[in-house]
């Protein structure tokens, strides 16, 4: 898909991006392709979000319907599906970690780590499937470090609300 085609899709959706910092007037360039794809992805995600019902049963049905469309587009190539999922997890981790603060709040840090745990664990499975023991070990090490970061972030959030270490929410009395 060329930059021109992506831009045409954005125009058709009423989501043509504003000119970049260079203020180009000659139209989209191939160098703009990934940024335009990001715009198109954001538009699609916003449309899905707006169309998804927020009731428990409605939301699940809507998400499943969206997933069927996703599977229709990807076809039956499991390698491609894993590549798309890996890319999504990377984007999610980056987006979650963007808080504008020098040190992200603990909830964001834990959420970033959760995305990275999923990414590393998926990567570990890919390495196992390829018979790559060292790659599997590296990926599992990353997943384990990220799990520790999740637990630390959750602990920090508990401390922030005044819970004592080891105290369950149901044990108040």
N, C-alpha and C positions, 0 to 999 in steps of 0.2 A: 504494500500500500504506500503510495507516494505522499509527500507532504501536500500536494495539490488535492489528492483524493480525500485525505483526512480533513483538510480545511473545508472542502466541499461538504463533507458529512457534518461538520460543525455548523456551517452556515445553514444547512438544511434543518438542523435541530435548533436553530436560533441561538447557538452558543459560540459564535465566532469569537476567538480570543482577541483581546485588546492588543494593539501593537506592542512589541517588546521594547526593551530599553533602547534599542537602536532605532526604533520607530520606522521600520522598513515600510516602504510604500509599494515595492514591487511584488508584493504577495509572498506567500509562504515559500521558504527555501528548504532544501533537503536537510540543511543543518538544524532546522526547526522541527524535524519529524518527531523526535521523541517528546518534545514539549507539547506538540500538537496531539500526539497520542495520549499524553497525560491529561490534556484538556478533554479529549473524547472519553477517556475512562472516567474522569470525574463527572462528566455529564451523564454517562450511563449509570454510574453509582447513585447520583442524585435522583435520577428518574426511578431507579429500583427502590430507593429509600422512600420516595414520595408515594409509590404505588403499593408498598407493603403495608398491610393492615397491622395494627398494633394490638389486636386481640390475640390471646394465646393460641387458639386453634387457627385463626385466620393468618397469623404471621407465619406459622409453620407451613401451611399450605402454599402461601405466596413464595416463601423461600424455596420450597421444593419445586414449584413451577419454574422459578428462575433457574434453579440448578438443572432442570431438564433442558431448558434452552441453552445453558452453558455446555452441557454434554452434547447436545445436537451440533453445536458449532465446533467443538473439539474433535468429535468423532470418537473412534475406539482406540486411539493411540495413547497407551498408558504413560509412555515416556513424555509425550507432549503435555499431558495433564499434570504430571509431577513438575515439569519445568514451569508451567503456569502457576501452580500452587507455590512453588519455591519463590518465584518472583513476587507473588502477592504477599507472602509472609515477609519478605525483605521490605517491601513498600510499607506494609502495616507497621513493622517495627520502627521504621524511620518516622512515619507519621505520628505514631504514638509518642515517640521520644521528643517531638518538637513541642516545647512548652514556652520557649522564649526566656526561660530562666537558665542561669548558669548551671545550677544543679537541679535536675528534674525532680519534681515532687515524688515521694515514694510510690504512690499509686501508678504514676506514669512509668517509673523505673521498673516496677514489678510487671506492668503490662508489656513493656518493651521486652523484658526478659522472657515472658510467656510466649511472645511471638518468636523470639530467638530459640526458645526450647523446642517449639514445634518445627522450626526450620532445621535446627541441628538434628533432631530425631528423624525427620524425613530424610535428611542427608545421610544419616547413619544407615537407614534402611537401603538407600540407593547403593551405598558402598558395600553392604552385605550382599546385595543382589549381584554385584559385579565381582564379588570375591576379594574385595580390597580391605584386608584386615586393618592395615594402618590408617586408612581413610575412615574406617568405621570407628576406630579408637579415638581419632581426633574429633570426629563429629560427636561421639558420646561424651568426650571431655567437655566440649563446648556446651552440650545440653545440660550436663551436670553443673557446670559453673552458672549457667543461666537459671537452673532450678534453685540454686542457693540464693541468687539475686531476687527471685520471686519470693522466697521465704523471708528474706531480709526486708523487702518492701512491705510485705504483709505485716511483719512484726513492727516495723516503723509506723505503719498506719494504726495498729492497735495501741502503740505507745501514744500516738497523737490524740487518741480519743480517751486516754486514761486507763486502758486495760492494763492489768499487771501481767507479767510473763506467766504463761501457762493457765491463765484464767479463761474459762469457757464462758460464753455469753449466757448459757443456760444455768450456770452455777451461782448466779447472783441470788442473794436471798436474805 
